[in-house]
Amino acid sequence: MTRPIRSRDESQVLFVAREPDETLRTFLPVIDVLASRDGLRSRVLFHHQPGSWALDELARRSVDVTHTDVPGDLVPERWRRVRGVATMDEIARLWRARAQAHAVLDRYRPDAVVVIQDTLLLERFVVRRANELGRPTLVVQWAFSFPQSMYDRLRTIKQGQKASRGQGGRAKRLVGPISGRAYHTALSALGLKFNLVNSYGGGEAKQFAVMGEAFREQFVRQGVAGKEIVVTGHPTHDAVFRQAQALDLARRLEIRQRHRLAAGKTVVLYATQPVLWRKVMTHETLRRNVEAVASAVHRDPGRQLVLKLHPREDPADYAFCADLDPPVQVIPQAELPELIAVCDLFVSSSSSTILLAMMLDRPIVTVNFDEVPHFDQYVGIGGTLHVRSHAEFAEALEKVLHDESTRSLLAGQRRSVLERYTRFDGHAAERIATLLSEGIRRPGQPAVASAVP
């Protein structure tokens, strides 16, 4: 059975945006395709306070915005130590999240729902309610995803630090006062229980759009089931594809001038990671690493080091860069693909930005100076020259910039990685929009992968 898509004034897709605002970049190209190609309006639901950039981008597109707060704890901390109180407070929190999700869907009646992660508190209830109403539900992979075992290890590190300060994990605080069986029985009776898979995409969305075949295989290994996993590519990569095709000397010079990058110098771009936020490094260690990278780069006065900060980082943590000799430029916010496209060497540890650098065919050095678990991820993937010490970085810098055999080897590896981990052809947003529009036309019958170009 098919149904026509309602008129532009009636039809609507609900996108649920999570923090940080950078996740909205995943949605925007899809929103654009839905509007221009299919006549579908979009609404974005925030459950954090969006910044001016996000609101400006949505206003420019005349996209409706809704805000709600994820329910927090009701009971003051001093009372949560009383036997059973924390458990009851958590159940109340889930109950309120479900009520919020129902209120949003009942008020706006979207034709489809899209989320960044379907296991988060509000999202899991929004997705469940949309499924109950027969609406297409889609989760979109928004960034490079490590194997789940790595996230579990990082979570253990953070929880271990909390425990050392006398803060136990939520599960222990909740279930400790009563039996686990009673807790889960109560959740089931109240309609609040979810059988989530311990994986990205482990919730109840009916479809899952992923970057590349390697990620599809990874999520299947991690137990994601009951949904169609479609290799669509990533919407933000479409702009990178167009940039790679259109970049010429004039455009290169314009971008460098706009970002105050020296036109005649070799630019080394270092995309940092939120190591302080993840609590895997101290501020002193962060500074020591940046100073070592700067020292190696600036051995040649014809080179310039530029730092592009991660969205979760605070520029104040990098204020020391202004006091280095020579000073190191720090860019808190920018269109990263532009910066990568005009740099001569890209440096990072482990993130989606490394895939962007491969797409733009930049030589890459990955660093793990302090045995951070997930910073070795690309050792097994390839496409980068990986180092684990400051001395190794100084040596790798010269090899990647000047040794043709090294440059050729890495270029071949980059092409192989892109074939496995991305679908890089400029049409990812169209594929995701097609999943949604076809799902709306054929309720209860998700668009099959073969129907997506």
N, C-alpha and C positions, 0 to 999 in steps of 0.2 A: 504494500500500500504506500502511496506517496501523497504528500500534501504540498500545496504551493507555499512558497515562502511569503509571509505576509508583506504588506507594503512597507516602504522605507519608514513611514511614520509609526508603524506598529511593531515591526520585528526587531528583536534585540538579543544580543549575546552579552552575557555577564562574564566579565573577567575579574577574578579575585587576585588582587596584587598584594604581595607580602613585602616586608622590608628586606634589604634596603631598596631604595627607589630604583636602583639599577635593574632590578628584575622587570620593571615596566618596559625596558627596551625590548624584551622578548615579545611582549604583546603588541607594541605599536605597529610593526610591519603587518601583522595579521589584521589588526583593526583597520588599517588603510586598505588592504585588499578586500575585506568584507564590505567596506563602504563603497569603494569605487567599482568593484566587479559585481557584487551581489546585492547591493542596495540594502545591506544590513547595518543597522545602528549598533553601537556598543555602549555598554556602561561599565565603569571600573569601580569596584568595591575595594576600598582600603580599610585595613584594620590596624594601620599605624598612621601617624600624621605625615602625609606626604610633603616633600619640599617644593620649593618654587619651580624647579625644573620640571618635575612630574606634572604639576598642575598647569604650567604653561603649555607643555606639549599636548595635554588633553584639551585645554581650552582652544588651542589653535585648530584642533580637529573637531571642535564642537561635540566632544564626547562627554556624556553625563558622568558625574562623579558622586559616589556615595561613600560615607565614612561611618564606621562603627568601631567600637572598642571591644577587643577580645575580653571576655569576663576574667577578672582577677580573683584573688582570694577575698572572701567576705570576712573571715574571722581574723582578728588581730593576732599577730605573731605570738604574743604571750599566752593566748588561749589555745594555740594549736598544739601545745605540748600535752594538753589534757587527752586522756585516752579516747580514741575514736573521733575526736573533733576534726582533725585534718582530713580523715576519710570522708566524713559527711560534707565538709567544705568542698572537697574535690567533686563529689557527686553533684552538689549544687552548681558548681562551675560548669560541669558538662551539661546539666539541665538548662542553664541559661544560654550556653552556646547553641544548643539545639533550638531554643526559642528564637534566638537571633537569626539563625539560618532560615527557619521557617518564615519569619517576618519578612526577611529580604526577598525570598522567592515568591511569597504570596503577594507582596506589594508590587514588585516589578515584573513578575511573570516572564522571565527570560525564555527564549527559545532554545538556548544552549548555555552551558556553563564551562568555563575554562579556568584552571587553577595552575599555579606553579608547583604545588606539592599537595597531594590529596591525603596526607596523613597528619597535617597540622590541625589544631583544635577546631577552629571555625570551618576550615575547608572540608573536613571530613563530614560535618553535618550538612554543609551546603551541597556537597556532592550527593550524599545519601538522599536528601530531599528532592534534588533534581532527578535522580534516578526513579524515585517513587512517582514523580510526575511525568515520567516518560521522556524527559529531556536528554539530549546528548550531553555527556560529560567527558571532558578531556583534560588530562594533565600533560603539561609541556616541560620537558627537561630544559632547565634554564641555564645550566652551566656544566662544565666538565664534572663528572661524577666519579669519585673514587670507588673502589670496591667497598661494600658495606663494612667489611672487617676493619678497614682503615678508619671509618667514622666511629666505629665502636671503640677502637683503640684511643682515638682523640678524646672521645667522651669520657673514657676511663681516666685519662690524664687530668681533665678538668675536674671530674668528680673527686679524684684523689686529692687534688689541691683543696677542694672545698672541705673534704673530710678532715684534712689536717688542721683546718680552722674551726672544726667542730660543727660543720654543716653536712648533714646526711642527705642522701639522694631522696627525691620525691617518692619513689616507689617504696623505699624503706619506711619513710614517715607515714605513708598512707596505709599500707597493708600491715605494718607492724602491730597496731593495736587490735586488729581483728584478723581472722583467717583470710587468706587469699581467696578461698572458695566462696566465702560469704560475700566478699567484695564483688567478685565477678558475677555471682548470682544476682546481687542487687542491681548491677549495671544491666544485665540481661532483662530483668523484670521491668526496668524502667525504660528499656529501649535505648540505652546509652552505650552498649557494648559494641566494639569493633574488633574484628579479627584481622588486624593489620599485619602485613608482611614487613619484616625488618629490612626495608630497602626503600630507596627512592621509588616513587610510584607504587608504593605498597598499600594504597587505600582502595577505594571502591569506584573510582572513575572507570568508565567503560572503555576508554581509549587512552593511549599513552604515545605521544609524539616524541621520538628520540633523535639525537644528532646523527648517529651512524650505526652501522651493523655491529660493531664491537660493543657498543653500549646496549643494543638489544640483547645480545648474547649474555652480557653481564647481568642485566636485570632478570633474565630468565633463570640464570644460575642461582640468583639470590632469592628465587621463589615467587617472583611476580607472576601472577596467573589470574585468570578470570577477566582479562581485558585484552583488547587487540593492541599489540605494540607495533607501531608504524614508524619506519625509518623515513623521516621527512627532511632531515637537515635542520639547521637552527635559523630562525628568522633574522637574527642579527648578522648572520654570515652572508645574507643576501647583499647587504650594503658593502661588505668587505669584497665580495665577488665583483661588484660593479667598480669599486675603487681600484682593484687590481687590474681591471681591464682598461680603466680610463687614466691612470696616473701617468703624467708626462712631466717633462722638466719644469714647465711653467707652473703646473699644479704643485709639484714638489717644493719649489721655491716659495710659493704663496703660503703653504702650510708651515714651512719652517719659519717664515717671517712672522706669521700670526702667533706662533708659540715661542717666539724669541730664541729659536735655534739657529746657531751659526750656519750660514749658507755654505761656507767653504770648509767646515770641519767634519771629521768623522764623529757622528753622534751615536753614543751608546745609551740606549734606553733601558732603564731598570724598572720593571713593574713589580712593586713591592707586594708583600702579603700581610694579612692582618695578624701578625705573630703575637702582638700584645693582647689583642682581643681574644685570640685562641689560647693565650696563656702558655705558649710553647717557648717563649723567649723573654728575657728581661730587656728593659730599655737600654741598659748598658751594653748588652750583647748586640742589640740592634744597631746601636751607634758604632760599635767596633767593626761590625760587618760593612756598614756603609762607608766608613772611612777607609777600609781595606780596598773595597771596590773602587772608590774614588782615587786612591793612591795608584792603583794599577792602571786605570784609564788615563790619568793625567800625567803619566810618565812621558807621554808624547803630547806636547802643547797643541798639536793639531787635532786633539780629540776633546769631546765635550760629554760629560756625564749628565743625564737628566733622569730624575725619579718621577714616575707616575704612581700615585698612591692608590691603594685599594679603597673601594667605597666605604669599608668599615673602619678605615684608619683616620686618626686625628692629625691634621697637619702640624699641630703644636708639638707632636712627638718627633717631628723632623726639623724643628727650628734650628737645631745645631748645624744644619747643612749650610746656612748662610754664613757661618763663621769658619768654614773650611777654606783652605787656600789651594786652588781657587774655589770660590763658592760653588756649591752644587745646586742647580735649579730643581725645585720641587713643584710638580703640577698636581694639585689635589683633584681637579675635575677637568676632563677633556674627552673628546671623541678618540678613544684609544686606537682604533684602526688607522686614523689619520697619523697619529704619532708613530705607530709601528711602520707605516708605509714609507715614512721619510727618514727612519733611522738606518744606520749601517750595521748595527748589531743589537740584538735583543737579549736581555738578561731577566730571568725570573726564577722562581723556585718550582711551583707546580700549580697551574691554574688553567682556565680556559683561554687566557691570553696567549699561552704558548701555541695553542691551535691557531689563533688569529695570526701569529707571527709566521707559522708555517704556510697559511693561506696566502700571505703576502710575500712569501719566499724570502724571509729574512733569516740569516744565520743566527743560531740561538745557543747561548750558554745557560744551563740550569745549575743552580747552586744549592747546596745543603751544607752550610758551614757548621751546623750545631746538632746534627743527628736528629732533626725533626722528622718523625715517621713518614708523613706524606710528601716530603720534599724530594724523595727518591723515586717518585712515581714514574717519571719518564725514562728511567734507566731501562725498564723492561719494554717501554713503548718505542723508544728510539727517536731520531730526528734532532737530537740536541747533543752538545758536548757537555757532559755532566762532571761537576767538580765538588769536592768535599773539604777543601781548605783554601785559605787565602792565597797561598803559593800556587796551588793548582789553578786558581782563577786567573792569576797573572799570566801563567803559561798558556792557558786555553784562550785567553783574549788575543794573544798574538797569533796563535795558530788559526783561529777562526777568521781573523781579519786578513791574514797574509799567506797562509799555506793553502795552495790550490787543491791539493789532494784531500785535505780535510774539508774544505768547502764543497767539493764535488761529492764526497761521501755523504755529508749531511744533507745535501740537496736531494739525493736519491732517497734517503731515509724519510725525509719530509713528505715526499710524494706518496710513499707507501703508507705512512701514518694517515694522511688525509683520506686515502681510499677506504681505510677501515673505520675511522672514527668520525667522519663527516660525510655529508652528501652536499658537496660544494659546487653548486651550479646556478645559484641565484634564484631558485624557485621554492625555497623552503616555506616562506610565508604563504605562497599560493597553495601548497600542499595542505598546510594546516587549515587554511580557510576552506578548502574543498572538503576536508573531513567534517567541518562544522556545517557548511551549507548542505552537503549531501545528507548528513545526519538529521538536519531539520526537515528536509524534504521527505525523508523516509524514516519516520519515527519507529524506534525499536529495532532498526536495521542499520547498524553502524556502517559507514562507508568502508569498503574494503580497500586494502593497500593498492590493489591493481587498478582501482578507479582513480587514484591520485597520480597526476602527471609527474 
